[in-house]
Amino acid sequence: MVNWRDTRIGGVVMMAWAMATVPLTVIGILLAAPFLGRQRAFFTVGPLFARGMEWFCAIPFTLEGWDRLPEDIRGGSQPVIFMSNHESQMDPPILVAALPVPAVYIAKKEVKYMPFVGWAAWAAGVIFIDRGDRDRAIRSIHDAAMQIRGGKSVVIFPEGTRSQTGQMLPFKKGGFALALEAGVPIVPLATKGGFQVLPRGSLFFRPGQYTVRVGTPVQPTEFPDRDRLMQEVRRSIEALMLETQGTEA
């Protein structure tokens, strides 16, 4: 018997579910903010979106390798920069729900003006970068480095955009300049499943397993320049992606 989620109508229903639950989740965050504080409200209520997708759309997710990290990272006392491949629009909410420590995103400034998504980003404390102006972009990186040194962990997609094929795109250098200035470890992540669940350009969800795999921290100070650091992080993410493929085989 065909599962309704595997049909075209099922894809439409699941997209409608997602479009309805995004504003409901954001409203929940905003209502909780006066009582919990905006960031605590975001990281308390925000994961419910991914949990709802897991339940209604059959998109379960698992986190692997977290126990390999040092205790100060697992406990949140050591800020880090998480760097992940980027296959789908579902990657950010899945990572918000899967990562055991709060970590905000670095996003282009246009995101702050998007209805609901921008409001959630404000509550989370997302660090916005102005990519259209070089001087402002440099100042944004300096400001972000100060926030990271002050204790804020962040998530970056070094490809800069979603893959159209499921294969990683070339990395952009800004995140690595930020890591060198902030002087905190980079934790490589590999997400697998997003390209099957909601590939770029698709309007329909499909059920499927998401796997988030955590790699060994990379210390920026151990590399002579930004390019070497970027090569090492890419190598680590590629190796993690092969591991996730092995666990699904």
N, C-alpha and C positions, 0 to 999 in steps of 0.2 A: 504494500500500500504506500502510495506516494505521500510523503510528509508535506503538509500545506505550506511549510516555510520554503520548500524547494520549488514552488511554482512561481510564476510571474505575479499572480495575484498576491501570493504570500510576500513577495518582495515589496510590492506596493504597500501592503498592510504594515510590514516592518518599518518601512520608511516613514509612513504616517505616524507610527508609534514613536519613532525617534524624534520627529518634528514636534510632536505634542509634548514629549517628556523633557526636551531641552528647556523650553520656557518654564515648565513646572519646576524643574530642578533649580533654575536660576532664581525664580521667585522664592523657593525654599531657602536658598542661600541668603538672599537679601532680608528675608523675614528673620532668619536666625542671627544675622550679623549684629544687631543691637545687643543681643544677649551673650553671644560667644566671641564677638570680635570678628571682623570680616574674614581674616585668613583662616581662623579656626572654623568659622561657619563654612567656608568653601571646602576645606578638607574633611569636614564632617558630612556635609550634604552632597557635595560634588560627586563622590564615588557612587552615589545611588543611581546615577544615570547609567554607568557601565553595568552595575548590578541588575538594573532593569532590562538592559539589552541582553544580558546573560540569560535571564529568566524567560523573557518573552520571545526573543529572537534566536535563542539557542546559540549564543556566542560566548561560550565559557572561556575563561582566561586563567593561566597559571603563571607563577613566578618561579624561576629556577635559578639556583646559584647564589641567592642572597646570603646564605650562611657562609659563603666563602669570603665575604667582605670583613675587614677589621671591625672590631666591636664599636669603635668610635663613629664609624660611618653608619653602621646598623642602628646605633642609638641616636643618631642625629646630631651628635656634638661636633662632628667634623663636617663642615660644608663641602660639597663636591659639585662637579658639573657632570651630570649624566648626559651621555651622547648616544643617540640611537639612530638606526636607519629609519626611513619614513616611507611606508607603503600605502597609508590610508588615512582618511580623516578620522577614523576611529582610534588611531594611535594615541593622540593626547588624552582622551577620556579613559582609555584602557590603562595608560601609565599612571594617571592620577589615582585610579583605584588599585592598581597592582603594587605600586611602590609603597613600602611601609613607612617611609619618612616623607614629610611635606617637601615638595620640590616645585618651584614655579617655572613657568616657561619664559623664554626670551622670544618675543614676537615682533613683527613689523608693526609700526604705530597705527596702521590702518585698522588693525583688529579692534582697537579700543572704541571705534565708532560703529561697530557692528551691533545691532540690537541683540540683547540677551547675552551673546558670546562676549561682547565687550564689557558688559556689566559683571559677568562672572570673572573675566580677566582682571577687572579692577579689584574685585573682592579678594582674588587670589594673590594680588601683588605682583602680577606679571610685569616683567621688565620690558619696556617697549624701545625698539631701535628704529631710528629714522634712517632708512636705507637710501632715501632720495637726496640726502645732503651729506657730503663726506665729513665736513667739520662737525655737524650735529651727531653723525654716526660715531665718530671718534669720542665725542663727549659722552654719548650714551654708553659706550663700552667702558669708559673710565668710571662712570656712575655705577654700572653693573658690577664691575670688579670690586668697588667699595662695598656694595651690598653683599656680595658673596663673601668677602673677607669678614664682614660683620656677622656672618652666620647663616646666610640664605643659600640653600642648595637650589640649583636650576637644572632645567632640561633643555637641551639644544638638539635640533635635527641638523647636523652639519651639511646635509645635502641642500638645505634651504627650501626645498619643495618636495612634493610627493613624487615617487617614481611612477612612470607610466607603464613599466614592464615588470615590476617586481625586483629588478636588479638595481643595485645602488648606483646613484648618480655621482659625479665628481663632487668632492667636498669643497665648501667655501671656507675661506681662511679666518673669517671674523671670530668664530667661536674659539679658535686656537690662540688667536691674539688675546682674547679675553682670558683664557685659561692661564696663559703665561703671566699676564698682569695680575690676575687674582692669586696665583700661586697655590691653588688647591688641586687635589687629585681629580682626574677625569675617570669616571666609571663608564666603561663601554656597555651598551645594551644592544641586544638584537631582538626585534619583534618579528614574529612569523605568524602569518595568518591574515593580516590586514588586506593583502592584495586579493585574497579569495573572498573575504567578507564584504569589502567595499573598495574596489579598485578606483583609481582616479578616473573621473569621467562618468562613472556609473551613478544611476539614480536609485538603484535598488540594492538592499542588503541581501546577503545570503548567509545562512547559518554556517558556523565553522569555528574551529578551535584557535584561540590566540595563545601563543607562547611568548613570554618575555624572559629572556635569559641574560643573566648578569655576569660580566667579566671581571677580570682582575684589574684593580685600579692602576692607572697610568700616571706617573708623577711627571708633570711638565718640566720640572727643574733638571730631570735626568737627560734632557735632549738639547742639543746645541742650538736648534732653531725651530721655527714654527713648522717648516715643511717636514722635518724628521718626526716631529710630534704628530702631525697629521697622518703621516704614513703609518705610524705605529697604531694609532687609534683605529684607522681604517682596517689594518690587518687584524686587529683584535675583534672588530665587529664582524668581519667576514668569517673568521673562525667560529664565532658564536653562532652565526647563521647556519653554518654547516652542522653544528651541534644540534640546533633546533630541528633541522631536517632529519637528522639521525633519530631523534626521539619520536618523530612523527611517522617514521618508516615502519 
